[in-house]
């Protein structure tokens, strides 16, 4: 049995579906109730209360570990989850980390994630670490403004980075959970091309078949919106990357193609598949 945390989000949902379609027994864990594929068990639980995982991990062979925003708070202890996995006989853990642990290693959230990576490596478990860059699905932040006003509002409108489609992350995660050959691997996951917020607005407009205007926010305006769903420090880390990406953050990684045998999906692909969110 495979436990998938964050199972109803942009990565966890397609990952759960892929594992179920591969004939695996899956327990989908999320903080809110949600529909899951037939045959998948869904459990409502909060990783901030690690004891809730105990009965789930007791029957698990593998764990996909995705930390929710509050698990990045200073008082959180995500390394406890690794200890629980060991204690309950879990064989393999695939961790969703972040590219920032190598490109910006000194921010508090990056230090904490690197500590979690290190705890996993030293655990004696089989493991793989996924380090994605920016997500294409972050464009869903603009869904309401596009639906109601045909406007994308974002900071740093012409700064481009190689956004990754969460569906590609999910496929790589499934491969790492199911196939021994990816044990001990660290995979940097990006899209196939650089794209700016203004370019994303154009791709959404193309998917809709109607114009979408781009409005550039100040950094302060952008942070005010982001802190509604994430800690302020994590918002600042994200804005630092978006405003001034390093050469490593601009690099298009070959790792998606190395695992999946195909190029990663473009942002335009993501926009076309998710266009209903913007209608």
HELIX and SHEET records of a PDB file:
HELIX    1   1 UNK A   12  UNK A   21  1                                  10    
HELIX    2   2 UNK A   50  UNK A   53  5                                   4    
HELIX    3   3 UNK A   54  UNK A   57  1                                   4    
HELIX    4   4 UNK A   69  UNK A   72  5                                   4    
HELIX    5   5 UNK A   79  UNK A   87  1                                   9    
HELIX    6   6 UNK A  100  UNK A  103  1                                   4    
HELIX    7   7 UNK A  108  UNK A  121  1                                  14    
HELIX    8   8 UNK A  136  UNK A  142  5                                   7    
HELIX    9   9 UNK A  143  UNK A  149  1                                   7    
HELIX   10  10 UNK A  166  UNK A  178  1                                  13    
HELIX   11  11 UNK A  180  UNK A  182  5                                   3    
HELIX   12  12 UNK A  197  UNK A  208  1                                  12    
HELIX   13  13 UNK A  219  UNK A  226  1                                   8    
HELIX   14  14 UNK A  232  UNK A  243  1                                  12    
HELIX   15  15 UNK A  247  UNK A  250  1                                   4    
HELIX   16  16 UNK A  255  UNK A  260  1                                   6    
HELIX   17  17 UNK A  267  UNK A  273  1                                   7    
HELIX   18  18 UNK A  275  UNK A  278  5                                   4    
SHEET    1   A 7 UNK A  41  UNK A  44  0                                        
SHEET    2   A 7 UNK A  26  UNK A  30  1                                        
SHEET    3   A 7 UNK A   2  UNK A   5  1                                        
SHEET    4   A 7 UNK A  62  UNK A  65  1                                        
SHEET    5   A 7 UNK A  92  UNK A  96  1                                        
SHEET    6   A 7 UNK A 126  UNK A 132  1                                        
SHEET    7   A 7 UNK A 185  UNK A 189  1                                        
SHEET    1   B 2 UNK A 151  UNK A 155  0                                        
SHEET    2   B 2 UNK A 213  UNK A 217  1                                        
SHEET    1   C 2 UNK A 160  UNK A 161  0                                        
SHEET    2   C 2 UNK A 195  UNK A 196 -1                                        
END                                                                             
